[in-house]
Amino acid sequence: MSIVIAADGTAAPGNGTLGKRLARHFNFAHMDCGALYRLIALAGLCVFALSTSAAAHGNWSRHGVFDTPLREVFVPLKQSPNVLSPVTGTGRRCSYYSRFMVKEVDLGDMPVERLAIVPGANPRCDAVNAGERDLTARFSDSRFVGTRGPFAVFFDVDGHNGVITLAALNALSGEKLFEDTVEDAPGDTLPLTFSRATATEFVLRYSRGYVAPCVIGAGRACWPKVTAATGLTGPEPASCRATFAREVKGKIDPAIVQSVVFYDAEARYTRGHVSITPRSGVLRCRISD
């Protein structure tokens, strides 16, 4: 008797990750329906887009967000019979920088199967090297975005409510320096820039996404909670009240949803200390899924 396990749900709660782990545990074949949907859409539009961190990294590098690797190497792997993914290829993808290399092992699904940082200017991409630091457990649902100086940046592929988790670590020491939630922008871009990056500090500006514990506009108690948690100031935004009136009032019980607030923020890391402060700009609200 054939056994079929289907993992379904809304976009980005972790369906693909769960399906992949179940397939690995039970030694089942894994079909990535999301990849099939993307393939059909690409065929209909007659556009080919390779959804890999290498492609995304190249785009961010051209816009000056991250350092351009000195070189990139892709070593193909034999396709596993238990993974069916028609869009993304499988292999080791290595990005070389002056003092380290970032290695991703991609089996055709997101997140990658293995993530590692290797010290040295010229380690091997197709082998395990001395001093290789495996980051898979620490960033189990993440992909590599890029580097700026000694700082390596990763993002969580299972975003929710329009936000994803972004983290930075010191690629030389392996120390995790910073983690926050940022706006999940469409395509292969992230709304962030480095305004400063040296050997001991960085200043990162980005569109922050904060999921409030309440609904702004449903009463007077929510906005003070948001300002206390974020550092935002001023009166309750009219745009958030309008979002509540349009999407929640008289339609949904406010107790089962939350406001998601997007605003410009700045994260400053200096010798072990991180501070996150709001910047001037337009504040936007949406209702949680």
N, C-alpha and C positions, 0 to 999 in steps of 0.2 A: 504494500500500500504506500502510495506517495504522500509525503507530508509537505505542506506548504505553509509557511509562516509569513504573514503580511504585517508590516509595520506601517501604519498610516497615521495621518494627523495633519495639522496646519503646517504652514511653511516654517522651517528652521527650528523646530523643537528638539531635533536630534534623531529623526526617523532613520536617516541614512547611517548614522553612527551605530544605532542600536541594531539595525539589520546586518551591518557588517560584522559586529561582534557576535551576534547569534550565529551567523554563517560560519565564522571561524570556530566557535565553540562546538557546534554540532557537525562540522565538516560538510555543510550544505553548500550548494551553489547559491551565489548572491546576484540578484538582478537589481541594478540601480535604476528605479523608475524615473527619478529626477534626471538622470543622465539621458534616458530615452526621450523624456519630454524636451530637454534642451536640444537633442539631436534633431527632433522633428521640427522644432522652431527654427533652428539654423538652416535646415534644408528648405523650409518654406520661404525664408528670407534670402536664401542663396548667399549666406554669409558664413564664413568659417571663423570661429573664435576659439582659440585654445585656452581652456580654463585652467591654467597652471600658475603657480606662484612665480615662475620665471617670467611669464608674460606680464603678469601684474607688476612684478618688480621692475621690469624694463620700462613700463609706462611711468611709474613713480620716479625712476631715476631720471628720465628725460625731463620731468618737471622740477628737478632739483630737490626733491624731498629726501631721497636716499643716495648714498654713494653708489657709483657704478662699479660692479665687480671688475677686478682685473681680468678675469676670464670666467667662463661658465662651461661646465662639462656635463653632458648627459650620457649615462651608460644604460642602455636598454636592458630590461630584465625579461625573462621568458614569462609570458602571460600565464597566471595561475588558472587552472581549469575551474576553480571555485569562485572566480570573480569575473562577472560579465559587465564591462563598462565600455560603451562604444565611443565615448568622447575623449577621455584623458588617457594618454599612454602610460606605460609602466616603466619604471627605471629609477636609477640613482641620479639625482640632480645636485650638482655641487657648484657653489658660488665661492670663488676665491678672492680673498682680500689680502692686504699686505701682511697681516699677522695671524690670520686664521682662515678657516674654510667652514662654510655652512653646508651640511649634507642633509638631503631629504630623500627618503625611500618612498616612492609613490607606487601603490598597487592599483591605481585607477579609481580611487575614491577619496573623498575628503572626510576627515583630515588625513594627512600622510601616515604611512605605516610606521615610519621611524624618522626621528629628527635628532641631529647631532651637530655639535660644534667641535672642530678639530684644530688644535694650535699648529702654527707653522705656516710658512709661505707656500709650500708645495706638497701637501699630503696627498695620498692616493684616493681617488674617488671610488675605485672599485674594490677597496679593501678596508678592514678595520685597522686604524692607525693607533700608534702609541699616544696616550693622553686624550683619546677621543672621548668627549663628554656627551653621553646619551641624555637628551632632553625629553624623550618621548613621554615618560611618566609625568613630568612637570607640565608639559604642554600637550596633553593627550588629545585635545580637540582643536588643535591650532595648526596654523601654517606660518611659514616664514614670510615676512613682508620685505625686510631690507635692513641695512645697517647705516648708521651715521657715526663715523669715528669708531670707537670701541663698543658702541651700543647697538645691540641686535633687537629688532622689533618683531613681534608675533601677534597674530590676531586669531580670535576664536571663530571657527567656521560655523558654529551653531548659534547664530544670532537670534534674538527674539525681541518683539516689540520695537523693532527698528533700531536696536542697539547691538553692538558686539563688544567683546572684551578685548582690549589692547594691552599688551605687556611689553616691557623692555628689560633687558638684562645686560650685564657687562659680559661681552663675549670672551674676554680674556680670563676673568675670574669665575664666571658662571653665576655670579650673584644676581638675583632678581631685584630690580631697582624700582619698578613702577608698574602699576596695573590700574586701569580705569575703563569705564564704558564709554564708547564713542558712537556717533551716528553711523549707521550702516548705510553708506551711500550706494547707489546703483552702479553696476559695472565693476571695473577693476580699479577703482579709485577709493581713497580714504581722505576725508576732509581734515588733513593735518599738515603741519609744516614744522620744521626745526628752525627756530630763530637763532639758536646758539647750540653748539655741541663741541666740547673740548674733552680732554682726557679725564676730567673729574666732574664735569657738570653738563647738563643740557637743559634747554628751554623748548618745550613742545607746545605748540598751539593747535587746537583742534575743536571740532564741534562735539561737545559732550552730550551724552544722552543719560538723563537721570530718571529712573523709574520711581515715582513718588509712592508713599504708602497710602495714598488717598486720592480723591478726585478734586482738582482745583475747580471751583465754581459751585460745588455741591454744598458748601457752607464756608464759614469764616475760619475754621480751624486748620484747613489744609495748607494754605499758602504760608503761614508762619512755620509749619513743619518743613516745607521745601526750603525756605530761606535759611533756616537753622542748619540744614544738612548741606547746602550748596554754597552759601555765602552770597547768594543773589539778594539784591536790595530793591526797595521801591514797593509800590502797591501791587496788588494782585493784577496780573496782566489781563487786559480786556480780551485778548486773543484766546486765552485759556478759558475764560468764561464763555466765549462764543463757541469754542469747541465742545464744552460741556452741554450748552443749550442745543447744539446741532446734533450731537451724537449720543447723548446720554439721557437728558431730561425727558421724562415721560416714556422712555423706550427701554432703558436698562436700569437695573438696580445698582445705584452707585457703590454699594458695598462689595460688588463682585468685580469691579474694574478699577484701574489706576490711571493717573495722568503720567504721561511720559514727556519730560521737558527737555528741549534741545536748546543749547546756548553755547556761545563761544567761550572757551576756557583756556587757561595757560597752566601747564604743569612745569614746575621748576625743580630739578634735582641738583643738589649740591652736597657732595661728600656725605652721603648716607641719609640725607633729609629730603623729603618730597613735600612740596606745597602745591595745592590746586586752587586757583582763584578764577572767578568769572572775569570776562573781558566785556567791553561794550559791544553791542550788536543786537540783532533781532532775536527775541526769544520766541520759540514756537512750542506748541503743545499738540499732543495726540492722545488718544485713548488706547489703553493696553488691549491686546488681543484677547 
